[in-house]
Amino acid sequence: MSEVDILVVDDEEVALKNLCHVLRKEGYQVVAAKSGKQALSYLEKNEFPLVLTDLKMPQVDGMQVLKRVKSLYPQTEVIMITGFSTVDSAVESLKAGAYHYITKPFKLEEVRKVVFEAVQKYQLIQEVEELRKESACQESQLQIVTHNHLMKGLLEVAKQVAGTDTNIVISGESGTGKELLAKYIHRSSPRNEQTMLSINCGAFSEELLTNELFGHSQGAFTGADQDKKGLVEMADGGTLFLDEITEMPLSMQVKFLRVLQEQEVMRVGGTKPVKVNVRFVAATNRDLEKEVRSGHFRQDLFYRINVVSLKIPPLSDRKDDIPLLVRFFLDKYNSSMRKQITEISQDVLDTLQHYDFPGNVRELENIVERGVALATGNTLGLAQIPDDLRNLDIQTFRKSAGKYASMEEVEKSYIEWILKETGFNKTEAAKALGIDRVSLWRKIKKLGLE
């Protein structure tokens, strides 16, 4: 039995000494209280998995100890010690939440048995609670946190198609959460009780990727001492997520196309195809149609895999989610780092709102994780934000509706931003731009910024 703290309460010195001796021999850590009043004092400072208390004591009796224990620590077990004349009161204590009662003079075997069972119950409850917390933590890591209308619309479509076996392509910039969306789809699908496996198609050579996806038969090559299932077989009944599918070599795309068409896989060196039932979700940070036009991605595979296309917007297009995401990541890392950061300074939120996050949600999470690690008080402040965010104003330029911004559009955006930063003080704005006021006035008029 591992060491467990037990509080023993009895106003009879001999009975208290004997009971403590028995429990210490069993390997328990025992704290002795000579009165109910002393027990309450101990309980104010420490939690005990188990309390053994005499029922009849002056001033503060066992029932009062029981009620205080259950008030402070609902999961702590309490065993009442009573004489034959007060068995009725002991039964009442059971109704009030006591685990059990033992009568004086008690038998040592009975004490050992009841104490052991009470401790086991407490530890089991603690283990279940830990598992519940772990499960909640894992579930929280699968949450897509948003109140942005673009993301909400995307999630509605994702949930709708999750109920089908349709193959899906998720596109979006790096760090937007493509695999997270794939997990959301799998969790929302009828396949959610089966496994979802993932592979990054750009992380392997063609030979290794073939082996990882399709497996091999014994003797297929040197070192193939036994049959090995590939990920496609292992995901049977569930979902296979193919990250960066545009990195898959063209010759490999031909083999994978057959899997999609026939719903069967041939192991390397095998002679008999294996039937599979797999839902495929692919992801890419590239324009898949452009990859097809350039000849880097097979058109027939494109039509097979891209039945439903979901595009995740960059964080710069959903900045209204930044405060919500910051709070979410703050809670996450408070828990994992055992911190108590409850406040986020407005300066931090303002700084993050003015940053375009080329690394998207992943970058924001890293910033918050760093901030929590560095914070010493209960507030996440500018001191915990990376220097380049505090000292530099970075703008990220992206395509809009599939088109690149023209020089005039970039110039207009930049001048408009400078004007806002200087409070529309044209002298200051011209100085920041490195031009005179007259030139600035002409540009404002030409670009329609009046």
C-alpha positions as CSV (number, residue, x, y, z in Angstrom):
1,M,0.0,0.0,0.0
2,S,1.4,3.4,-1.0
3,E,1.7,6.1,1.7
4,V,-1.7,7.7,2.3
5,D,-2.4,10.3,5.0
6,I,-5.1,9.4,7.4
7,L,-6.5,11.6,10.2
8,V,-7.5,9.6,13.3
9,V,-9.6,11.5,15.9
10,D,-10.3,10.1,19.4
11,D,-10.4,11.7,22.8
12,E,-9.4,8.4,24.5
13,E,-5.6,8.4,24.5
14,V,-5.2,4.6,24.6
15,A,-7.7,4.0,21.8
16,L,-6.1,6.7,19.7
17,K,-2.5,5.4,20.3
18,N,-3.6,1.8,19.4
19,L,-5.4,2.7,16.3
20,C,-2.5,4.9,15.0
21,H,-0.1,2.0,15.7
22,V,-2.2,-0.5,13.7
23,L,-2.5,1.9,10.7
24,R,1.2,2.9,10.6
25,K,2.1,-0.8,10.6
26,E,0.0,-1.1,7.4
27,G,2.1,1.6,5.8
28,Y,-0.2,4.6,6.2
29,Q,0.9,8.1,7.2
30,V,-1.2,8.9,10.3
31,V,-2.0,12.2,11.9
32,A,-3.5,11.9,15.4
33,A,-6.0,14.4,16.8
34,K,-6.9,14.2,20.5
35,S,-10.2,16.0,20.1
36,G,-12.8,17.0,17.6
37,K,-11.7,20.6,17.9
38,Q,-8.1,19.7,17.1
39,A,-9.3,17.7,14.1
40,L,-11.2,20.7,12.7
41,S,-7.9,22.7,13.0
42,Y,-6.0,20.1,11.0
43,L,-8.8,19.9,8.4
44,E,-8.6,23.7,7.8
45,K,-5.0,23.2,6.7
46,N,-4.8,19.8,5.0
47,E,-6.9,17.4,3.0
48,F,-6.9,13.8,4.1
49,P,-8.0,10.9,1.8
50,L,-9.5,9.2,5.0
51,V,-10.7,10.3,8.4
52,L,-11.4,7.9,11.3
53,T,-13.3,9.7,14.1
54,D,-14.8,8.7,17.4
55,L,-18.5,9.5,17.4
56,K,-18.8,10.5,21.1
57,M,-16.5,13.4,22.0
58,P,-17.0,16.5,24.2
59,Q,-17.5,20.0,22.6
60,V,-17.0,18.8,18.9
61,D,-18.3,15.3,18.3
62,G,-17.8,12.9,15.4
63,M,-20.9,14.1,13.5
64,Q,-19.6,17.7,13.5
65,V,-16.2,16.4,12.2
66,L,-18.0,14.4,9.5
67,K,-20.1,17.4,8.4
68,R,-17.0,19.6,8.2
69,V,-15.0,17.0,6.3
70,K,-17.8,16.7,3.7
71,S,-18.1,20.4,3.5
72,L,-14.4,21.0,2.8
73,Y,-13.5,17.8,0.9
74,P,-16.5,15.9,-0.5
75,Q,-14.4,13.0,-1.8
76,T,-12.7,12.3,1.5
77,E,-14.0,9.1,3.1
78,V,-15.0,9.1,6.8
79,I,-15.2,6.0,9.1
80,M,-17.0,6.4,12.4
81,I,-15.8,4.7,15.6
82,T,-18.6,4.0,18.1
83,G,-19.6,1.9,21.1
84,F,-22.5,-0.6,21.0
85,S,-24.8,1.9,22.8
86,T,-24.5,4.4,20.0
87,V,-25.0,2.2,16.9
88,D,-28.1,4.1,16.0
89,S,-26.2,7.3,15.9
90,A,-23.6,5.6,13.7
91,V,-26.3,4.6,11.3
92,E,-27.4,8.2,11.1
93,S,-23.8,9.1,10.3
94,L,-23.9,6.8,7.2
95,K,-26.9,8.7,6.0
96,A,-24.9,11.9,6.5
97,G,-22.1,10.6,4.2
98,A,-19.9,8.4,6.3
99,Y,-18.3,5.5,4.5
100,H,-18.7,2.9,7.3
101,Y,-18.6,2.5,11.0
102,I,-16.7,0.2,13.4
103,T,-17.7,-0.6,16.9
104,K,-15.5,-0.6,20.1
105,P,-13.8,-2.8,21.0
106,F,-12.8,-3.1,17.4
107,K,-11.2,-6.1,15.8
108,L,-7.9,-5.4,14.0
109,E,-8.8,-7.4,10.9
110,E,-12.0,-5.4,10.6
111,V,-10.1,-2.1,10.9
112,R,-7.6,-3.2,8.3
113,K,-10.3,-4.3,5.9
114,V,-12.5,-1.3,6.2
115,V,-9.6,1.2,6.0
116,F,-8.2,-0.6,3.0
117,E,-11.5,-0.5,1.1
118,A,-12.1,3.1,2.0
119,V,-8.7,4.1,0.7
120,Q,-9.2,2.1,-2.4
121,K,-12.5,3.8,-3.1
122,Y,-10.9,7.3,-2.6
123,Q,-8.0,6.4,-4.9
124,L,-10.4,5.0,-7.6
125,I,-12.4,8.2,-7.5
126,Q,-9.2,10.2,-7.9
127,E,-8.1,8.1,-10.8
128,V,-11.5,8.5,-12.5
129,E,-11.2,12.3,-11.9
130,E,-7.8,12.4,-13.5
131,L,-9.0,10.4,-16.5
132,R,-11.9,12.8,-16.8
133,K,-9.6,15.8,-16.8
134,E,-7.3,14.1,-19.3
135,S,-10.3,13.3,-21.5
136,A,-11.5,16.9,-21.2
137,C,-8.0,18.2,-22.0
138,Q,-7.8,16.0,-25.1
139,E,-11.3,17.1,-26.1
140,S,-10.4,20.7,-25.7
141,Q,-7.4,20.2,-28.0
142,L,-9.8,19.1,-30.7
143,Q,-12.1,22.1,-30.3
144,I,-12.3,24.7,-33.1
145,V,-12.6,27.9,-31.2
146,T,-14.5,30.6,-33.2
147,H,-17.3,33.0,-33.3
148,N,-16.3,34.3,-36.8
149,H,-19.0,34.0,-39.4
150,L,-16.7,32.6,-42.1
151,M,-15.5,29.8,-39.7
152,K,-19.0,29.1,-38.5
153,G,-20.2,28.7,-42.1
154,L,-17.3,26.4,-42.8
155,L,-18.0,24.2,-39.7
156,E,-21.7,23.9,-40.7
157,V,-20.6,22.5,-44.1
158,A,-18.0,20.3,-42.5
159,K,-20.6,18.8,-40.1
160,Q,-23.0,18.3,-42.9
161,V,-20.6,16.3,-45.1
162,A,-19.2,14.4,-42.1
163,G,-22.3,12.2,-42.1
164,T,-21.3,10.9,-45.5
165,D,-18.4,8.9,-46.8
166,T,-17.5,11.6,-49.3
167,N,-13.8,12.3,-49.8
168,I,-12.7,15.8,-48.8
169,V,-9.9,18.2,-49.5
170,I,-9.1,20.8,-46.9
171,S,-7.1,23.8,-48.1
172,G,-5.5,26.6,-46.3
173,E,-2.3,28.3,-45.3
174,S,0.1,26.6,-42.9
175,G,-1.0,26.9,-39.3
176,T,-4.7,27.4,-40.0
177,G,-5.7,24.1,-38.5
178,K,-6.3,21.7,-41.4
179,E,-5.7,18.5,-39.4
180,L,-7.8,19.9,-36.6
181,L,-10.7,20.3,-39.0
182,A,-10.1,16.8,-40.3
183,K,-10.4,15.5,-36.7
184,Y,-13.6,17.5,-36.3
185,I,-15.0,15.8,-39.4
186,H,-14.0,12.4,-38.2
187,R,-15.4,13.0,-34.7
188,S,-18.7,14.2,-36.2
189,S,-19.0,11.2,-38.5
190,P,-20.5,7.7,-38.1
191,R,-16.9,6.5,-38.1
192,N,-16.0,8.3,-34.9
193,E,-15.7,5.0,-32.9
194,Q,-13.0,3.8,-35.3
195,T,-9.5,5.2,-35.6
196,M,-8.3,8.2,-37.6
197,L,-4.8,7.9,-38.8
198,S,-2.6,10.7,-40.3
199,I,0.4,10.8,-42.6
200,N,2.4,13.7,-44.1
201,C,2.9,12.9,-47.8
202,G,5.9,15.2,-48.0
203,A,7.8,13.6,-45.1
204,F,8.8,10.4,-47.0
205,S,10.5,9.3,-50.2
206,E,8.2,7.5,-52.7
207,E,9.5,4.1,-51.6
208,L,8.9,4.7,-47.9
209,L,5.5,6.4,-48.5
210,T,4.4,3.3,-50.5
211,N,5.4,1.1,-47.6
212,E,3.7,3.3,-45.0
213,L,0.5,3.5,-46.9
214,F,0.2,0.0,-48.4
215,G,2.3,-2.1,-46.1
216,H,4.3,-5.1,-47.3
217,S,4.3,-8.9,-47.5
218,Q,6.9,-11.1,-45.8
219,G,10.0,-11.4,-48.1
220,A,9.0,-8.4,-50.3
221,F,12.5,-6.9,-49.7
222,T,15.5,-7.4,-47.5
223,G,14.5,-7.0,-43.9
224,A,10.8,-7.7,-44.5
225,D,10.7,-10.6,-42.0
226,Q,6.9,-10.5,-41.6
227,D,3.7,-9.1,-43.1
228,K,3.1,-5.5,-42.2
229,K,-0.2,-3.6,-42.6
230,G,-0.1,-0.2,-44.2
231,L,-2.0,2.8,-42.9
232,V,-4.8,2.3,-45.4
233,E,-5.5,-1.1,-44.0
234,M,-5.1,0.0,-40.4
235,A,-7.6,2.8,-41.0
236,D,-10.2,0.3,-42.2
237,G,-13.6,1.4,-40.9
238,G,-12.2,4.8,-40.0
239,T,-10.6,7.8,-41.6
240,L,-7.2,8.4,-43.2
241,F,-5.9,12.0,-43.2
242,L,-3.3,12.7,-46.0
243,D,-1.5,16.0,-45.1
244,E,0.2,17.9,-47.9
245,I,-1.2,15.6,-50.6
246,T,0.3,17.7,-53.3
247,E,3.7,16.5,-52.2
248,M,2.8,12.9,-53.3
249,P,4.9,11.9,-56.4
250,L,3.0,11.4,-59.6
251,S,3.9,7.7,-59.9
252,M,2.6,7.3,-56.3
253,Q,-0.6,9.2,-57.3
254,V,-1.4,6.4,-59.8
255,K,-1.2,3.8,-57.1
256,F,-3.3,5.8,-54.7
257,L,-5.9,6.5,-57.4
258,R,-6.5,2.7,-57.6
259,V,-7.1,2.6,-53.9
260,L,-9.8,5.3,-54.2
261,Q,-11.4,3.7,-57.2
262,E,-11.4,0.0,-56.1
263,Q,-11.5,0.5,-52.2
264,E,-8.7,-2.1,-52.0
265,V,-5.0,-2.1,-51.4
266,M,-2.1,-4.2,-52.6
267,R,0.8,-4.6,-50.2
268,V,4.3,-4.3,-51.5
269,G,5.3,-7.8,-52.7
270,G,1.7,-9.0,-52.2
271,T,-0.3,-11.1,-54.7
272,K,-3.8,-10.6,-53.4
273,P,-5.6,-7.2,-52.9
274,V,-7.1,-6.5,-49.5
275,K,-10.6,-4.8,-49.4
276,V,-10.8,-1.7,-47.3
277,N,-13.5,0.7,-46.1
278,V,-11.8,4.0,-45.6
279,R,-12.8,7.6,-45.7
280,F,-10.1,9.9,-47.1
281,V,-9.5,13.5,-46.0
282,A,-6.6,15.3,-47.7
283,A,-5.1,18.7,-47.0
284,T,-2.9,21.1,-48.9
285,N,-1.5,24.6,-48.5
286,R,-1.4,25.0,-52.3
287,D,-3.9,25.8,-55.0
288,L,-4.9,22.2,-56.0
289,E,-6.4,23.3,-59.3
290,K,-3.3,25.2,-60.2
291,E,-1.2,22.1,-59.4
292,V,-3.4,20.1,-61.8
293,R,-3.0,22.7,-64.6
294,S,0.8,22.7,-64.0
295,G,0.9,18.9,-64.3
296,H,2.1,18.4,-60.7
297,F,-1.2,16.7,-59.7
298,R,-3.2,14.2,-61.7
299,Q,-6.5,15.4,-62.8
300,D,-8.2,12.0,-62.4
301,L,-7.0,11.9,-58.8
302,F,-8.1,15.5,-58.3
303,Y,-11.7,14.5,-59.2
304,R,-11.7,11.4,-57.0
305,I,-10.3,13.1,-53.9
306,N,-11.8,16.6,-54.2
307,V,-15.4,15.7,-54.0
308,V,-16.0,18.3,-51.3
309,S,-13.5,21.2,-50.9
310,L,-13.2,23.2,-47.6
311,K,-11.0,26.2,-47.4
312,I,-10.0,27.5,-44.0
313,P,-9.5,31.3,-44.0
314,P,-6.2,32.7,-42.6
315,L,-6.3,34.3,-39.2
316,S,-5.9,37.7,-40.8
317,D,-9.4,37.2,-42.2
318,R,-10.9,36.3,-38.8
319,K,-9.2,38.7,-36.4
320,D,-12.4,38.9,-34.4
321,D,-11.4,35.4,-33.1
322,I,-8.1,36.6,-31.7
323,P,-9.3,37.5,-28.2
324,L,-11.3,34.3,-28.0
325,L,-8.3,32.2,-29.1
326,V,-5.9,34.0,-26.8
327,R,-8.2,33.2,-23.8
328,F,-8.5,29.5,-25.0
329,F,-4.7,29.1,-25.3
330,L,-4.2,30.9,-22.0
331,D,-6.4,28.4,-20.2
332,K,-4.7,25.5,-22.0
333,Y,-1.2,26.5,-20.9
334,N,-2.3,27.7,-17.5
335,S,-3.4,24.1,-16.9
336,S,-0.3,22.4,-18.4
337,M,2.2,24.8,-16.8
338,R,0.3,25.1,-13.5
339,K,0.0,28.9,-13.8
340,Q,-2.7,31.2,-12.7
341,I,-2.7,33.9,-15.3
342,T,-6.2,35.4,-15.2
343,E,-5.7,38.8,-17.0
344,I,-4.7,39.8,-20.5
345,S,-3.6,43.4,-20.9
346,Q,-5.4,45.5,-23.5
347,D,-2.0,46.4,-24.9
348,V,-1.4,42.8,-25.7
349,L,-4.7,42.4,-27.4
350,D,-4.2,45.6,-29.4
351,T,-0.8,44.5,-30.5
352,L,-2.1,41.1,-31.6
353,Q,-5.0,42.6,-33.4
354,H,-2.7,44.8,-35.5
355,Y,-0.5,41.8,-36.5
356,D,-1.3,39.8,-39.6
357,F,0.0,36.4,-38.4
358,P,1.7,34.8,-41.4
359,G,1.9,31.6,-39.2
360,N,-1.8,31.8,-38.5
361,V,-3.4,30.1,-35.4
362,R,-0.3,28.0,-34.8
363,E,1.8,31.2,-34.5
364,L,-0.7,32.8,-32.1
365,E,-0.7,29.6,-29.9
366,N,3.1,29.7,-29.8
367,I,3.0,33.4,-28.8
368,V,0.6,32.7,-25.9
369,E,2.5,29.6,-24.8
370,R,5.7,31.7,-24.7
371,G,3.9,34.4,-22.8
372,V,2.5,32.0,-20.2
373,A,6.0,30.4,-19.7
374,L,7.6,33.8,-19.1
375,A,4.8,35.4,-17.0
376,T,5.5,35.7,-13.3
377,G,2.3,37.4,-12.1
378,N,-1.3,36.9,-12.9
379,T,-1.3,39.1,-16.0
380,L,-0.1,38.5,-19.6
381,G,1.5,41.8,-20.5
382,L,3.6,43.3,-23.3
383,A,6.8,42.2,-21.6
384,Q,5.9,38.6,-22.4
385,I,5.2,39.2,-26.1
386,P,8.0,38.7,-28.7
387,D,10.1,41.8,-29.4
388,D,9.3,41.8,-33.1
389,L,5.6,42.2,-32.3
390,R,6.2,45.0,-29.9
391,N,8.7,46.9,-31.9
392,L,7.8,46.2,-35.5
393,D,4.7,46.7,-37.5
394,I,4.5,43.7,-39.9
395,Q,2.0,43.5,-42.7
396,T,1.4,40.3,-44.6
397,F,0.2,40.6,-48.2
398,R,-2.0,37.7,-49.5
399,K,-4.0,37.1,-52.6
400,S,-7.5,38.5,-52.6
401,A,-10.1,36.4,-54.5
402,G,-7.3,34.6,-56.2
403,K,-5.6,37.7,-57.4
404,Y,-2.4,39.5,-56.3
405,A,-2.7,43.1,-55.1
406,S,-1.5,45.7,-57.5
407,M,1.2,48.2,-56.6
408,E,-1.4,50.9,-56.4
409,E,-3.5,48.8,-54.0
410,V,-0.5,48.1,-51.8
411,E,0.5,51.8,-51.8
412,K,-3.0,52.8,-50.9
413,S,-3.2,50.3,-48.1
414,Y,0.1,51.4,-46.7
415,I,-0.6,55.1,-46.9
416,E,-4.0,54.6,-45.3
417,W,-2.3,52.6,-42.5
418,I,0.3,55.4,-41.9
419,L,-2.4,58.0,-41.7
420,K,-4.3,56.0,-39.1
421,E,-1.1,55.4,-37.1
422,T,-0.3,59.1,-37.1
423,G,-3.8,60.2,-36.2
424,F,-4.2,61.6,-39.7
425,N,-1.5,64.2,-39.0
426,K,-0.3,64.8,-42.6
427,T,3.0,66.3,-41.5
428,E,3.8,63.3,-39.4
429,A,2.5,60.9,-42.1
430,A,4.6,62.6,-44.8
431,K,7.7,62.4,-42.5
432,A,7.1,58.7,-41.9
433,L,6.7,58.1,-45.7
434,G,9.8,60.0,-46.5
435,I,8.0,62.5,-48.8
436,D,6.8,66.1,-48.5
437,R,3.3,67.2,-47.6
438,V,2.5,68.3,-51.2
439,S,3.4,64.8,-52.5
440,L,1.4,63.2,-49.8
441,W,-1.6,65.4,-50.6
442,R,-1.4,64.4,-54.3
443,K,-1.2,60.7,-53.4
444,I,-4.2,61.0,-51.1
445,K,-6.2,62.7,-53.9
446,K,-5.1,60.2,-56.5
447,L,-5.8,57.1,-54.4
448,G,-9.2,58.4,-53.2
449,L,-8.2,58.7,-49.5
450,E,-9.7,62.1,-48.9
